[in-house]
Amino acid sequence: MFKDLFSGRKESPTKSPQSPPRAPSDNPPPSTEQIPLPGMRPLNFELPRVLGRPSALIIVDECIAHLKLLAAFADLRDTISQSDGLFGLYEADHFHIQTPEEQKTKITALVREKRWGVYVARAVSRFEKWFFTLPMDGPGECQGATTIDDVTSNPEYKNFPQWKNMVIWTMDVLPPLDVLMVWHAYMLNPRDYLEDCLRLGKMSVWTAGMPWEVVNSSIDSSSFDYRPGDGARERFESKTSCSWDNLHDSPYKIVACPACQTNLQVPWVQERPQLGSIKAPFENCTGYADRGFQIICARCYFKFDHERLRVVKFLNDMEKLANLKIPMPGTILSLKGVPQTPVRAKHSVLFPSKLILNCLQNKLRAALNFRENPGASVSDIRDLIEQALKSPRTRSTANGSISGQLTREEKIPVRRMMSRYWDNSSPFALDLIGAVIRQGVFIGKMDDIDWLHSPTLDFTMERIIKKYRRFFRILHSNTEVVAVPTLDVDLAWHTHQLSPQRYFTYSVTMTPGKFINHDDKIESSKLSDGFERTAKAYEAAYGEIYSQCTCWYCEAIRESNGSNGRFSSNRENAIALHDQPDIPSDPTKSPHISAHNSIDTRFRGSRDISLLDPTALKLQYAHQRATRRWEKRNKKKISLDTDNDTGAASRAYGAMAMVYGCPVFVPLYLPYGPDPSINCEMYSCNPLCIPIEEGEHADCVSGTCALDAVLGACEAGCDGGGCSSCGSGGCGGGGGGGGCGGGGGGC
């Protein structure tokens, strides 16, 4: 064990005098009255032993500690988003005398979302600084980082995820809550996280996982305040030169000019940002946290934006490849998400790295020279790779072989590599701003359900873990189906992924040789279809209702699955749900489908799904059929208006959603759809979209991608690494994976 991994000289923290002010608010402060958790016992994180070794599964107390952490995250979001005036964002600035009350509510929600978006962007920057202060350690040749020689020649490469050294966490080593929140979202993309820890030499961090014992000790069980102590504060400030409190950091980010490398002070947000159009809020803002970021270098007058910074990321990775032999991102794990034996790796996943190293690096440097080509973009990288792949001679030179034919195992890593750069300028495999925003949907659901205050908390967690184990068996036995979890299953699944090495071991054991991914981007209709199939498989295997909820969506799913008469007992069980007072019917507060990863395939990410949407129409028809049957059997009216006119449909299938503390009515609330609290124009990367329009990023490299791949609609067993504009790989993760992760694959 590396007990001294964190040793080192402390530096004096640098605090900015230009911190964003805590503006006064007309809103009343949040209530300080706390409801104590009923009978919260001390938690024990010692793992049971199986055949003399610690269990690879999760335990009840880890799930409870996770819920406490999620509650702290939820409180943080509420506090930041509702701090009127923070980052110069005042709600009243966007009201006019004649603004209707309903529109004021929408505007308030948008301004609050923007505050939170800026805060998250700052948190990701702080996380990056903190993460790179963690010890470099691992089995790779380059100070622990994995190299091409490791992948092609080291017989132990396939065992790298079983690295034994680990960071020893104490309360003094914990980061601030906002940084912890980013790390939490990062780990919930398990293949990306493993890839980065291998490439960046952070395997001792990967092995240790989320330090539940010290995190739990740092969170008050009544207020959910996060207080790891003064030692943690001093250490973080000395190591990162950031303030402990996100809000006390500078209102500027230091960004190097892509053309002359001069360090520039770039504002996170411009002064008094303006909302503009409600349909495209803040789209004309030009701060670093905005989609429309632009700045002109004061030294060389080069004008650049987020797209140029993505090119810089590619160039940095290419230099590491050339000088240190560190493979390009997306090119070190097999299609099953695991390090493979050198014999197999030599001519497969490394192909994009070899293509660049042996054939393209000089051409790419020339094409991406900002002095010669100020508009250099990721599309230029795609075009050069696409052109190279058309040449059999270039393909054979890259591989060092006679054959110039590309195999499927070589094509997919090309798309996987490109997905690391579309809308992602960070040094990580995915855009962490989008990951945190999407994960916030799940956190909000957990906050609404509030299992922490349940008198049967332990029993509930035991039931959830049992259901999760069953879900994982479905992942293994139904490899052609995108398995989609319910929210309770997803809590257990997320908890498991926060112990990466244990999750890896469990996954490759239960689904031999395959590291099940947790893809946090799946097209909404595909997600719903996967949920329907998962519910059917679960009920057939275990004779129990998969989603114990009586909202219209779950009723429709059960009706669709039971219409052939084979599951009459399940149908009776479903009818009985209506007689149980603790079973929810509100689609916004039900532990049904987990859809925090639901995204849109349209470029702008609009969430306005029509009542004529085919998936929605099918579900509404199934729900109306179920309603008629149950009315006939029970001789009582189920309280839903199911007339065919649009207004009645809106009343029946709409819901009042709380969006950043504001009640917003959604006329057609689809539990499987993108969350109404996310407006894509707010962020530097669109968190909800895979573009499929002509000429957009999703077209990727000709000859390696197709529309079905972009939508994750290909055979199970492959690894997507999609061509999404949003960086995390819209094509989904490895086959047999879940709708909240891993399904479909993108081949």
C-alpha positions, 0 to 999 in steps of 0.5 A: 500500500502507498501510505505516503502517496500524498506526501509533499511540500505545501504551497501557499494558497493563492486567493483572488480578490476578485471573487464573485460576490454573494449578492443579496436575495429577496428570497427567504433563506432556506429553512434551517430546521432539519429532520433527523434521520430515523434511527440512523445507526453508525455505518460499517464499511467492512466487506463480507468475505467470499472464499477468503476474499472481500466480496466484489459486490456492494453492501447496504451501508455503502448505498446509505452513504451514497444517498447521504452524498447525493443529498449533499449534492442536491442541497448544494445545487439548490443553494447555488441556483437560488442565490440571486445575483450570483455571477451577475445573474439577477432574476428581476433583470429579465422581467418586464412590467407586462411579463405574465406570471407563467413566463416569469416562472420559466425565466426564473428557472432558466436564470437559476439553471444558468447560475448552476451551469457556471458553478459546474463549469468552475467546479470542473476546472477545479477538479482538473487541477485537483486530479492532477495533484493526485499521485502518478502511479500504475503498472505502465512504463511512463511513470505508471501511465500506459504506453504503446509498448505496454499494450503491444508487448507487456504480457501483464497488460490485461491484468493492469486493472488489478493493480494492488497499490491504492491511495489511502484516503483520510478526511484531510485529503478529501476535496471540496464538495463541488470537486467531489461532485465532479469526481462522482459523475466522472466515475459513473462512466466506468470505461472512460474512467478506466481508460483515463486512469491507465493513460494518465497514470492514476491507477492507485486512485482507480483502485481505491475508489470512492472513500466511503468511510471518510466521506460518510464521516464528513457529512452530517446525518441531519443537515447533510452539511459536508465538513471534512475539516480544516486539514482538508481545506489547507491541503486543497488550497496548498496543492491546487492554489484554489480556494476551498469555496468555489465562490471565492475563486477568481472570476477569471480562468487562465487560458493559453492562446492556441496560437502564441501560448500567451496566458490570458485571463478569460471571464467565466461569464460576461458582466450582467449576462442577458437571457435573450430568447427563452427558446435559446437562453443566453446563446449570445453570451461569450464567457468561458462557461458559455456556448458562444465563448470567444476571445481575442488574444491581447498579444497576437490578436488571434480570435479563438473559441471552444472549438480551437481549444478542442484542437489544442487538446488533440495536438497535446495528445498527439505530442504525448503519443510522439514523445512518450508513446502514450496512446491516443484516447479511445485506443487502449481498451478492447471492444469489450472494454478491457485491456486485451492480450498483446497478441490481439492488441497489436493490430486492433485497438491501437490502429488510430494511434499507429496511423497518426504516429506512422503516417499522419503526425506531420500532416496534422501538425501542418493542417492544425497550425493556427498561424496558417489555418486560423479556422482549424477545427476537429472536422479538419482532423476527421477529414485528414483521417478519412482521406488516409483511410481511403489509401490501402498503402497508408492503412498497411503502413500504419499497421506494419502489415501487408494487408490494407483491409480494416477490421471491425476492431480497427474501425471502432477505435477510430470513432472512439478516438474522435468522440474524445474531441467533439465538444470536449476540450478537457484532458479527459475522455468525456466532457465532465460539465455535461456528465455532472449536469446529466447526473444532476437529474438522477440526484434530483430524483433521489432527493424527491424519493427521499429513502434516507427518511424511510423507517425501513431504510435498511430493508429497502437497500437490501431489496435494491441490491437483490434487484440489482443482482437480478438486473445484472443477470439480465445484462448477461443473459440478454446481450441483444437487449439494451437493459435499462434500470429502474431508479432503485436499481440504478442507485445500486449500480451507481454505488457499485461503479464508485468502487471501480476495481470491485465493479470491474471484477464483478462485471468481467466475472458475471459477463465473462471478459466484458466490462459493462459500461454505464453509457450516460447518453442514450437516445430517448425512444431507444431508452424506452424500448430497452426499458420495456424489454428489460421489464418483460425479461425481469417479470418473466424470470422472477415473476415480479413487477419490475417497476412498482409504480402506477404512473401512466408510463409504467401502466403502459409498459406493463400493458404492452408486456402483458397483452399476449396473456402469458403474464396473467399473474403479473397483470393481477399484481399490477392491478393490485398496485393501485390498492397500495397507498405507498405506491406512487403515481406521480411520474416525477417522483416515482422510482421507475425508469432511470432516464438521466442519460436520455438524450435527443438526436436533434442537433439543438437538443430540443425536448419538445416531443410532439403528441404525435411522437410514435413512441409516445403514441404507442405508450398512450394507446397501451395506457388507455387500453389498460385503463379500460380493462381495469375499469371493467374489472374493478368497476371503478374509474381510474382518475385519468382523462383519456379523451383523444383531443390534445387538451385532454391528452395534455391533462392526462399525460402532463406533469408539474415538474419542479425545475430549480425550485420553480413549478413548470407544467410539462404538457407531455411528460415522458419519463423516458425523455430528456429532463425538462430542467436541462436547456442545451444552450446554457453549456459549452457542450450540449449535454443532451444531443447526438447530432445526426444532421448532414455535415455534423460531427456524428458523421465522423470518419467515412467508412467507420461510422453509420447512422445506426452506430450513432444511435447505438443501434447495432449488435450487442457486444461492441463498444460504441465510442460514438461520434457524438458532439458531446464527447462521451461517445453517443454510440453507447458503451459495450454490448450487453450493457444497460440503458443507463450504461453499456448497451447497444454499442456503436459499431 
